[in-house]
Each structure stands twice: as C-alpha cells, then as structure tokens.
Amino acid sequence: MSRLYVILDVFTDRPLAGNPLAVVLDASGLDSEGMLAIAREFNLSETVFLLPAEDEARKARLRIFTPQTELPFAGHPTVGTAVLLGLMDAVAGKGRAARFEIEEQVGVIACDVEATGKRSGRATFRLTKLPAPVAPPPSPAAVAAALGLDETDIGFDAHVPSRFDAGNAFTLIPVKSLAALGRARPQPGAWAAGVADRGAYLYTRETGDPALAFRARMLRADASEDPATGSAAASFAGALTAFEAPAEGTHAFRIGQGFEMKRPSVIELGLEISTARSPGRRSAARPWSRLKARFSRGPTRQRNKSLVRLKSAGPLWAVSGPRLASPPSGRRRDLQEKRTDDPTQDRVPLAPSRRHAGRRARRRPCGRLARLGAGSLAAGLADASRQEAQHRHHRHRRHDRGRGRVERQHRRL
C-alpha cells in the first residue's frame, strides 16, 4: 500500500540544518511493528505517524518512533508535525495562523502555529507535564568519567549534574566551557555509572554568540548525537528553575545545539514563574517552547520502493504514477508537470485532441493536463488510452479517404 510522507528540517530557519523529521501522513492500518520497521527504514532520530484523533475536536493523534522503540513524547516531532499541519491548513485556505490540540501518549498538547512562508512556520506549545526531579542525581566524578572529561570541567555557577523528567528522563550535565563541550565523548565502560537515562544533555553558558543563552549537546551511549532535542530542553527547564532561581514573570532562553555536528539548531525555551497561593512558597515553572520548523528544499527521494509511492504535501512537486516528478526542464509540451499547492491532485497527460490530425498529424502533438483526484488516477489513465485510440482511428480513416480520391482521379485520366 502506498503511503505519503514528508521530510522536514526542525529547529532551524534554513534547509539542510536542524533536526530532520519524517512524518507519515496516513498511518491507518499500520500496527506497532510496521511503524517501527518504517522508522528503522528512515533511520532518523524520530519518525511521526499521523492517525485520526480519538476526540473529533482535536487535530490528530501522533505516534512517535525511534529506530529502536516508541516514545510517549518528543519535542522536535511535536513541533515539526504541528507546523506541517498548520501549513496544510494554510494551503487549504484556512488562514496562516491556527490553534489546535494534538494527542500523544503523554497527553493532549495545545499548539499555536503560524505559517511564515510556503515551506516554513513557527509553533508554540505548552508542556502537559512539568519537569520533575529524578533521584538520585549523578556525581560530578561519575559523569566526567562517562564523558571522558576532567572532574574540573563539570559544573558552573550553581549548576551541578541533575536528572529531570518532562515526558522523557535525561541526565543534565553542566560544563564550564565550549572547549569542554566539544571534547566530550561517550566512554562505554563508564557510561552506565554516570548516565542512567535516554542520554546525556550537556550544556554551558559559554556560547560564542550573544544571541544564545546556552549551548548544548545531546550524547548517547552508542556515540550517536542529536542535532536538536526538544524533550531534553523541556527537562532542562527543571534545571533552570532549580539553579537559576528566576524571578516571577516570563523568561525566554535561546539554546543552540548541533553546531559540533554541522547541523546548527536553535530552540527558544520559555518559563512562566508565578507565586503560589501558599505564602512563602513558589510554584513550579510552567515551561513552554517556541520552536521553528522548515521543509527540506527540493523533492524528497524514494527510499524504499516497497514502502511508498512518494507524493509531496503542500507546495512541493506533484507526483504522477509510481515515481516522483522532477521540476520541468524546458517546454516538454506533452509530459510537462505543473506545480500544485493541492496535495490531493495528480497531473496526468491526456491524448492529443483531434485538431492535431490531418496536415498537422506529423507534428509532435500537444498534450493536455487533467486535474484528477488521487482516487481517480486509474480511471484517468484508462480515459487517456481510449482517447488516444480514437485519435489514431480517425487519423487513419482520413488518410484512407484521401488515398481513395487520388486513385479515382487517376482512373479518370
């Protein structure tokens, strides 16, 4: 069965940067094993499968898979999918700004989306689960050994290693400098003693860019690295509340990640601090994330013929038949593809009309393009074949009549 998907670059304002994300637009009929197999085929950090929401008032239900397992929540799949849904609404004429809810295993997430272009947009969402500390926190010596650093590289100001969970648990490790951040390498023999969660989220206040509040890296035991990790940034809100002690009000922190792996990303993490009703007691921070997503430029390429017949969503190039159409090069009049903003339309070349018969029959005929719904592709091809057969029949009849007139005139002479 053919399934449509889109590749996005998330947490960036330019293509081929940020964290790539695959979104399968119609996952109905797929079981968990099938979704996991497709996620392995993409081999990206996460793949999203869109399903109808259990509550009709909500936009969609998301299932998020890594190549190894399913996740209850992840930041860059949430924002990337929210932006994609908002762009699809904008293409359908429903406005460039939208507010809707999506369902994930962690709960219902309210999203505000704004389309900033045909292929880009912004999304803001509030976390359904506040960051909670996870005990016990690792010691500086243990995390230094797990990362191949000196113990003196660990910590700055009031920040010490900690563990927080805002849907996924992470070990949060402050390091003193950008140099230490770049030197960090997972050490398999000491990893388990220092990092007990999905991965180590390293961060430092030294950024090299005044527009950033922190620089970060996300490392795993298998030496893989994530260019942007929204769920880790959500957990990082717990460390900011605990170690920065922000004043009452709204605070925003821009976090740069992925620079070491040449996939620069920026996440804007916000905190809302309010005084609790109990005197002398502060409420927990209510974090929110303002994130960016952008489509990869150009048509996405087919990765597995048994998986999918690619067709782009939104303003990418349309597909006719089993292969992805490339942008037109020159004026091929009979097979020219046109750009479309409607993902439900296919373009099918029809047979030439009768006006090309007779004296113009030897010229290359000019084909016509018909707008057909996705479900009528086979009917359109059958109709094209029928029209082409009729055209050949009429052309041969006219040729035969002309030859008969010549023979009769010859007999008269």
C-alpha positions as CSV (number, residue, x, y, z in Angstrom):
1,M,0.0,0.0,0.0
2,S,1.3,3.5,-0.9
3,R,1.7,5.9,2.0
4,L,2.5,9.6,1.8
5,Y,5.3,11.1,3.9
6,V,7.1,14.4,4.3
7,I,10.7,15.2,5.4
8,L,11.1,18.3,7.5
9,D,14.1,20.2,9.0
10,V,13.1,21.2,12.5
11,F,14.6,23.9,14.8
12,T,16.2,25.9,12.0
13,D,15.4,28.7,9.6
14,R,17.3,27.2,6.6
15,P,17.3,23.9,4.8
16,L,19.8,21.1,5.5
17,A,20.2,22.2,9.1
18,G,18.4,21.5,12.4
19,N,17.0,18.1,13.2
20,P,15.4,16.1,10.3
21,L,12.0,14.5,10.8
22,A,9.8,12.1,8.8
23,V,6.0,12.4,9.1
24,V,3.9,9.6,7.6
25,L,0.6,11.4,6.8
26,D,-1.8,8.4,6.9
27,A,-0.8,5.6,9.2
28,S,-4.2,4.0,9.4
29,G,-3.9,0.2,9.3
30,L,-0.3,0.1,10.5
31,D,0.4,-1.8,13.7
32,S,3.3,-1.0,16.1
33,E,5.7,-3.4,14.4
34,G,5.0,-1.9,11.0
35,M,5.6,1.6,12.3
36,L,8.8,0.5,13.9
37,A,10.0,-1.1,10.7
38,I,9.3,2.1,8.7
39,A,11.1,4.2,11.4
40,R,14.1,1.9,11.0
41,E,14.0,2.4,7.3
42,F,14.1,6.2,7.6
43,N,16.8,5.8,10.3
44,L,16.2,9.3,11.7
45,S,16.1,10.2,15.3
46,E,12.3,10.1,15.3
47,T,9.5,9.4,12.8
48,V,5.9,10.5,13.4
49,F,2.8,8.5,12.3
50,L,-0.4,10.6,12.0
51,L,-3.7,9.0,13.0
52,P,-7.2,10.3,13.4
53,A,-7.7,11.8,16.9
54,E,-9.8,10.0,19.4
55,D,-11.7,13.3,20.1
56,E,-13.0,14.8,16.9
57,A,-12.4,18.3,18.3
58,R,-8.6,17.7,18.1
59,K,-6.4,17.8,15.1
60,A,-4.7,14.4,15.1
61,R,-3.1,11.7,17.1
62,L,0.6,11.2,16.9
63,R,2.7,8.1,17.5
64,I,6.4,8.8,17.7
65,F,9.0,6.1,17.0
66,T,12.8,6.0,17.1
67,P,14.5,3.2,15.1
68,Q,14.5,1.2,18.4
69,T,11.3,2.0,20.3
70,E,8.2,4.1,20.7
71,L,8.3,7.4,22.7
72,P,5.5,8.9,24.8
73,F,6.6,12.4,23.9
74,A,9.4,14.2,21.9
75,G,9.9,17.8,21.3
76,H,11.0,18.1,17.7
77,P,8.4,15.6,16.4
78,T,5.7,17.6,18.2
79,V,6.7,21.0,16.8
80,G,7.6,19.7,13.3
81,T,4.2,17.9,12.9
82,A,2.3,20.9,14.3
83,V,4.0,23.2,11.8
84,L,3.2,20.7,9.0
85,L,-0.5,20.6,10.0
86,G,-0.6,24.4,10.1
87,L,1.0,24.7,6.6
88,M,-1.5,22.2,5.2
89,D,-4.3,24.4,6.7
90,A,-2.8,27.5,5.2
91,V,-2.6,25.8,1.7
92,A,-6.3,24.8,2.1
93,G,-7.2,28.5,2.7
94,K,-7.9,28.2,6.4
95,G,-5.6,31.0,7.4
96,R,-1.9,31.4,8.2
97,A,-2.4,31.2,12.0
98,A,-4.0,28.3,13.7
99,R,-4.6,26.9,17.2
100,F,-5.4,23.3,17.7
101,E,-4.7,20.3,20.0
102,I,-2.9,17.1,19.2
103,E,-2.9,13.8,21.1
104,E,0.3,12.0,22.2
105,Q,0.8,9.3,24.8
106,V,2.0,11.9,27.3
107,G,-1.4,13.7,27.0
108,V,-3.1,16.4,25.0
109,I,-0.8,19.2,23.7
110,A,-2.2,22.6,22.7
111,C,-0.3,24.2,19.8
112,D,-0.2,27.7,18.3
113,V,1.1,27.6,14.8
114,E,1.9,30.4,12.3
115,A,2.9,29.9,8.7
116,T,5.8,32.2,7.9
117,G,6.1,31.1,4.3
118,K,5.0,28.4,1.9
119,R,7.5,25.9,3.4
120,S,8.2,27.3,6.9
121,G,6.4,28.1,10.1
122,R,6.6,28.6,13.8
123,A,4.9,26.6,16.6
124,T,4.5,27.3,20.3
125,F,3.2,24.6,22.7
126,R,2.9,24.2,26.4
127,L,4.2,21.0,28.1
128,T,1.5,18.8,29.6
129,K,3.9,17.5,32.2
130,L,6.1,19.8,34.4
131,P,9.8,18.8,34.8
132,A,10.2,16.6,37.8
133,P,13.5,15.7,39.5
134,V,14.6,12.1,39.3
135,A,16.7,10.7,42.1
136,P,19.5,10.1,42.6
137,P,21.5,12.8,40.7
138,P,24.8,11.6,39.4
139,S,28.1,12.7,40.9
140,P,30.5,15.0,39.0
141,A,33.2,12.3,39.1
142,A,30.8,9.7,37.5
143,V,29.6,12.0,34.7
144,A,33.2,13.2,34.0
145,A,34.3,9.6,33.6
146,A,31.3,8.8,31.4
147,L,32.2,11.7,29.0
148,G,36.0,11.5,29.0
149,L,36.3,14.8,30.8
150,D,38.1,16.1,33.9
151,E,36.1,16.5,37.0
152,T,37.0,20.2,37.0
153,D,35.2,20.5,33.7
154,I,31.9,19.7,35.3
155,G,29.6,22.4,36.7
156,F,29.5,26.2,36.7
157,D,27.9,28.8,39.0
158,A,25.2,27.0,41.0
159,H,24.7,24.3,38.3
160,V,25.6,20.7,39.1
161,P,24.6,17.4,37.4
162,S,20.9,16.6,37.8
163,R,18.2,14.4,36.4
164,F,14.8,15.7,35.3
165,D,11.8,14.2,33.5
166,A,9.2,16.2,31.5
167,G,7.9,13.2,29.5
168,N,11.4,11.6,29.0
169,A,14.1,11.5,31.6
170,F,17.5,13.0,30.8
171,T,20.8,13.4,32.7
172,L,21.6,17.1,32.6
173,I,25.3,17.9,32.8
174,P,26.7,21.5,33.0
175,V,30.2,22.0,31.7
176,K,32.4,25.0,32.2
177,S,33.3,26.0,28.6
178,L,32.7,25.4,24.9
179,A,36.0,23.7,24.7
180,A,34.9,21.1,27.3
181,L,31.6,20.8,25.5
182,G,33.4,19.9,22.2
183,R,35.8,17.4,23.9
184,A,33.1,15.3,25.4
185,R,33.0,11.7,24.1
186,P,30.9,8.8,25.4
187,Q,33.0,6.2,27.3
188,P,31.3,2.8,27.1
189,G,32.9,1.4,30.1
190,A,31.9,4.2,32.4
191,W,28.7,5.3,30.8
192,A,26.1,3.4,32.8
193,A,27.5,4.6,36.1
194,G,27.2,8.3,35.1
195,V,24.2,8.4,32.7
196,A,21.1,6.4,33.6
197,D,18.5,7.9,31.2
198,R,17.9,8.3,27.5
199,G,21.1,10.3,27.1
200,A,23.4,13.0,28.5
201,Y,22.3,16.6,27.8
202,L,25.4,18.7,28.2
203,Y,25.1,22.5,28.4
204,T,27.3,25.5,29.0
205,R,26.7,29.2,29.5
206,E,29.7,30.0,27.2
207,T,28.1,30.3,23.7
208,G,30.3,32.4,21.4
209,D,27.1,34.1,20.3
210,P,25.4,36.8,22.3
211,A,22.0,35.9,20.9
212,L,22.2,32.5,22.7
213,A,21.8,31.9,26.4
214,F,23.3,28.4,26.3
215,R,25.0,25.9,24.0
216,A,24.1,22.2,24.4
217,R,24.9,18.7,23.0
218,M,22.9,15.5,23.3
219,L,25.0,12.4,23.5
220,R,24.1,8.7,23.7
221,A,25.9,5.6,24.8
222,D,26.3,4.4,21.2
223,A,28.3,7.6,20.4
224,S,25.4,9.0,18.4
225,E,24.4,12.6,18.7
226,D,21.1,14.5,18.3
227,P,21.2,17.9,16.5
228,A,18.2,19.2,18.4
229,T,16.3,17.7,21.3
230,G,13.1,19.3,22.3
231,S,12.2,16.9,25.1
232,A,15.6,17.4,26.7
233,A,15.2,21.2,26.5
234,A,11.9,20.6,28.3
235,S,13.6,18.7,31.1
236,F,16.3,21.4,31.1
237,A,13.6,23.8,32.3
238,G,13.7,22.0,35.6
239,A,17.4,22.6,36.0
240,L,16.9,26.3,35.1
241,T,14.3,26.7,37.8
242,A,16.3,24.9,40.4
243,F,19.7,26.5,39.7
244,E,18.9,29.9,38.2
245,A,16.1,30.8,40.6
246,P,14.4,33.1,38.0
247,A,12.2,35.9,39.3
248,E,8.4,35.9,39.0
249,G,7.3,36.5,35.4
250,T,8.1,35.2,31.9
251,H,11.6,34.3,30.8
252,A,13.0,33.1,27.5
253,F,16.2,31.2,26.8
254,R,17.7,30.6,23.4
255,I,19.6,27.3,23.3
256,G,22.0,26.4,20.4
257,Q,22.5,22.8,19.7
258,G,24.0,20.7,16.8
259,F,26.8,23.0,16.0
260,E,29.5,20.4,16.6
261,M,27.9,18.0,14.1
262,K,27.3,20.8,11.4
263,R,23.5,20.8,11.9
264,P,23.0,24.1,13.8
265,S,19.7,24.4,15.6
266,V,18.1,26.9,17.9
267,I,15.4,26.2,20.5
268,E,13.7,29.0,22.4
269,L,12.6,27.8,25.8
270,G,10.3,29.9,27.9
271,L,9.4,29.8,31.6
272,E,6.4,31.3,33.3
273,I,7.0,31.8,37.1
274,S,4.1,32.7,39.3
275,T,3.7,32.9,43.1
276,A,1.7,30.1,44.6
277,R,-1.2,30.8,46.9
278,S,0.6,29.4,49.9
279,P,2.7,32.3,51.4
280,G,6.4,32.0,51.0
281,R,6.2,29.2,48.5
282,R,7.0,29.4,44.8
283,S,5.1,27.4,42.2
284,A,6.9,25.1,39.8
285,A,7.8,26.8,36.5
286,R,5.4,26.3,33.6
287,P,7.6,25.8,30.6
288,W,6.7,26.4,27.0
289,S,8.7,26.1,23.9
290,R,8.8,28.3,20.8
291,L,10.3,26.3,18.0
292,K,10.9,26.6,14.3
293,A,10.5,24.1,11.5
294,R,11.2,24.3,7.8
295,F,10.7,22.0,4.9
296,S,13.7,20.4,3.2
297,R,14.1,22.1,-0.2
298,G,13.5,20.1,-3.3
299,P,11.6,16.9,-3.8
300,T,12.2,14.1,-1.4
301,R,13.6,11.0,-2.9
302,Q,12.2,7.5,-2.8
303,R,14.0,5.4,-0.1
304,N,12.2,2.1,-0.5
305,K,10.0,1.1,-3.4
306,S,8.1,-1.4,-1.3
307,L,7.3,1.3,1.2
308,V,5.9,4.3,-0.5
309,R,5.0,6.0,-3.7
310,L,6.1,9.5,-2.9
311,K,3.8,12.4,-3.3
312,S,4.7,15.7,-1.7
313,A,2.3,17.5,0.7
314,G,1.8,21.2,0.4
315,P,3.7,23.2,-2.2
316,L,6.2,20.6,-3.2
317,W,6.3,18.9,-6.7
318,A,3.4,16.7,-7.6
319,V,3.7,13.0,-8.4
320,S,2.2,11.2,-11.4
321,G,2.3,7.5,-11.3
322,P,4.8,5.4,-9.3
323,R,7.8,7.8,-9.4
324,L,8.5,11.3,-8.2
325,A,8.3,14.0,-10.8
326,S,11.2,16.5,-11.1
327,P,10.7,20.2,-11.9
328,P,10.2,20.8,-15.7
329,S,13.4,21.5,-17.6
330,G,12.3,23.2,-20.9
331,R,8.9,23.1,-22.5
332,R,8.1,19.4,-22.9
333,R,4.6,20.1,-24.2
334,D,3.2,16.6,-23.9
335,L,4.5,15.5,-20.5
336,Q,5.0,18.8,-18.7
337,E,4.3,18.7,-14.9
338,K,2.9,21.7,-13.2
339,R,3.4,22.9,-9.7
340,T,0.5,22.4,-7.4
341,D,-0.5,23.6,-3.9
342,D,-3.1,20.9,-3.6
343,P,-1.7,17.6,-2.2
344,T,-4.8,15.7,-3.3
345,Q,-4.4,16.3,-7.0
346,D,-2.5,14.3,-9.6
347,R,-1.5,15.5,-13.0
348,V,-2.0,13.0,-15.9
349,P,-1.1,13.7,-19.5
350,L,-4.0,13.1,-21.8
351,A,-4.0,12.1,-25.5
352,P,-3.8,14.9,-28.2
353,S,-7.0,16.4,-29.4
354,R,-8.4,15.9,-32.9
355,R,-7.3,19.3,-34.1
356,H,-3.8,17.8,-34.4
357,A,-4.9,15.4,-37.1
358,G,-4.7,15.9,-40.9
359,R,-2.0,18.2,-42.2
360,R,-0.6,18.6,-38.6
361,A,-0.6,14.9,-37.8
362,R,3.2,14.6,-38.4
363,R,4.0,17.3,-35.8
364,R,4.5,16.3,-32.2
365,P,1.1,16.6,-30.6
366,C,0.5,19.0,-27.7
367,G,-0.8,17.1,-24.7
368,R,-3.4,18.4,-22.2
369,L,-3.2,18.1,-18.4
370,A,-6.3,17.0,-16.5
371,R,-6.8,17.6,-12.8
372,L,-7.8,14.3,-11.3
373,G,-8.4,13.3,-7.7
374,A,-6.0,10.9,-6.1
375,G,-8.6,8.1,-6.3
376,S,-9.3,8.6,-10.0
377,L,-5.8,8.0,-11.3
378,A,-6.6,4.6,-12.9
379,A,-9.8,6.0,-14.5
380,G,-7.8,8.9,-15.9
381,L,-5.2,6.7,-17.5
382,A,-7.9,4.4,-19.0
383,D,-9.6,7.5,-20.4
384,A,-6.3,8.8,-21.9
385,S,-5.7,5.4,-23.6
386,R,-9.3,5.4,-25.0
387,Q,-8.9,8.9,-26.4
388,E,-5.5,8.1,-27.9
389,A,-7.0,5.0,-29.7
390,Q,-9.9,7.1,-31.0
391,H,-7.4,9.7,-32.3
392,R,-5.4,7.1,-34.2
393,H,-8.6,5.6,-35.7
394,H,-9.9,9.0,-37.1
395,R,-6.4,9.8,-38.4
396,H,-6.2,6.5,-40.4
397,R,-9.7,7.0,-41.8
398,R,-8.9,10.4,-43.1
399,H,-5.7,9.1,-44.7
400,D,-7.6,6.2,-46.4
401,R,-10.3,8.7,-47.8
402,G,-7.5,10.9,-49.2
403,R,-5.8,7.9,-50.9
404,G,-9.2,6.8,-52.4
405,R,-9.7,10.3,-54.0
406,V,-6.3,10.2,-55.6
407,E,-7.0,6.7,-57.1
408,R,-10.3,7.8,-58.6
409,Q,-8.8,10.8,-60.2
410,H,-6.0,8.6,-61.7
411,R,-8.7,6.3,-63.3
412,R,-10.4,9.3,-64.9
413,L,-7.2,10.4,-66.6
